[in-house]
Amino acid sequence: MKKDQVLSIAKDLQDSIENWFGAEEIPVSAIQPLDLLRKKAWKKFKALSWPTNKDEEWKKVDLKNFPFNKMKAIRLLNGDIKADLLFASSEENRVRNIFLGCSEDAVFKHTEEFTLAYEQLVDDDRNKFGYLAAVFGTSGSFIYVPPNIKTEETVEITLSHKEESLGLFNHMIWLESGASAEVVIDINGDTSNRDAQLSVSNFSIHLGEGAKLTLIETHNESDRSWDIYQSVAKLDAKSELNWTIVKTGSHFSKQFLQVDLEGQDSKAKIACIYLAGGKQEMEFNTRQNHLSQGTGSDLMYKGVLMGDSRTLFSGMIQVKPNAIKSDGYQANRNLILSSNAHADSQPGLEILANDVRCTHGATVGQIDMDELFYLKSRGLDDRGARRLITQGFLNPVIDQVALEPVRKKMLKLVDSNLEEI
Amino acid sequence: MAKLEVNDLHVAIDGKEILKGVNLRIREGEIHAIMGPNGTGKSTLAYSLMGHPAYQITAGEIFFDGLNITNSSVEERSQMGMFLAFQYPVAIPGVSVANFLRMALNARRKVKDPLDKGISILEFRKLLNEKMQLLKIDPAFAGRYLNEGFSGGEKKRIEILQMAVLEPTIAILDETDSGLDIDALKIVAEGVNTLCNDSMGVLVITHYQRVLNYIKPEFVHVMIGGKIVESGNADLALHLEEQGYDWVREKYNGNSN
């Protein structure tokens, strides 16, 4: 099939999507501000067109096989999305007015805070998929920490994507000024489901002045699912975000991650490791936006590719004219373990200010033969040595996670995804 | 029967012959030293004995415990009981010394007994602590990434630590003395001497006599031009220290002319 034909098929399909649902499907709650926000998101949604392979960010995505038709389910799932959310939270947290819960509860119990956070979610730069979830998604989680409160224990969220065909989620973390929290989000899929699934998840994170958030995400979605994530974090002055992501699973996944360093001296450290095998495709589009003076960002994406997998990293550090004395770092490192795997790496810088320090780098490499010989000379067989070198490649990211149980879980997840070696 | 037997070994790299017929027999409990100027094939011999794929054996054979291992893989040789302390130990980022050594130890146990479940973490920690104490290595090294950011001397000590944990029956020490100051050299030598008992044979490769003051060889060989041209006892090393290699060169070249 010629490329033009593919594009035209995609176009026809996309035109029909618009007819599958209309404004009348927008969920209605008893809360007027929220309903207005959904309508606002609907307007933004309508104003954007569906991606085609002509769009830079979707150039390499197999849109011909993209499960657009799963969106038909929106008519059915209005307000009735099946996703299991599990929260581990103590009575202590409840007493101190730290709210952790699924969005259905939060809408009623913490209307004001919820609406505030939802407003940011809708105002964030999102793509058509992101707005789709913002309009129709009624499931998700909401974590709210009041000013100057520190969560005593790690907040753990387990999210199982069990939906038959379509999942639309909105997750929000809102830390007021001086608040601090550790949040662990574990997203897993139903591996017994043999049907293709589509999920779109928005994450919206707000850190008030001086707030501190440690956020850890582990992903292990079903190998039949198509998962799109759009995360936007906004940081006020002197706040600190420490974000670690482990990405495994999904047939296709695309992660948009954006950090807006809005306040002076705000800092974000982002580390992501991804493991792709079989015919998996993973794409990562990251943005580090330095919008204020003295801001710092440090981003490291490390990937291991096996089988016939394909990955793309496309990153951008942007430093606005007033963001002097900013320090930005961006790196993407790929370890290719199979001759059929392909890693694409496109780091980028856009610096509009003077007196800044920005560095970036990208590598795509294979296992070093000297390292391999050295390990084998101590009796490790070829597979064991390759696995150990690969684990070593990823370990520096995992070792930085201070929470021991989470670290162990990460190691296990990594290990179980290195079976192909 | 010798533990390690090398017969007329010829080795080439990229088609260029480096070893031109080496013969060597090492029994358990024996310490041998191979000396010689730079570029005579000493390290090539070490790598070839260990089975490095870049070194092509064009003629000759290597026997270990009577088994022909000329074509065996490096990991098979290691699992049988051979050990090479590298002249330039390789850094393995992200892999801690302790984790690596436990895996290496378990790999050996698994070969001996496929049902072996591996050494317990507690038991291993005890073993590692004991060996680190013996070699006066700071216990903090157990958690550090293997050879990453280690000084030359630290790398060499960690090589000997690996030897102590893996307990080989033939150990080849390739220029282990280089990069060590006198105190570190004494500690390493003490370690080697403690470990070298009736069940381990050692081949020390060096171009300085200095290390042989601390690790006393019973047999000293001189290698020149890819061949062992002179063999003797410890006195030979002292003689080389005083006289240099010129007399051997002359003698060898004289013979071969």
Interface residues (C-beta under 8 A of the other chain):
Chain A: D370 E371 F373 Y374 L375 K376 S377 R378 G379 L380 D381 D382 G384 A385 L388 I389 Q391 G392 F393 L394 N395 P396 D399
Chain B: M50 H52 P53 S73 V74 E75 S78 Q79 F83 L84 F86 P89 V90 A91 I92 P93 G94 V95 F100 L101 M103 A104 A107 R108 V111 Y145 Q162 L166
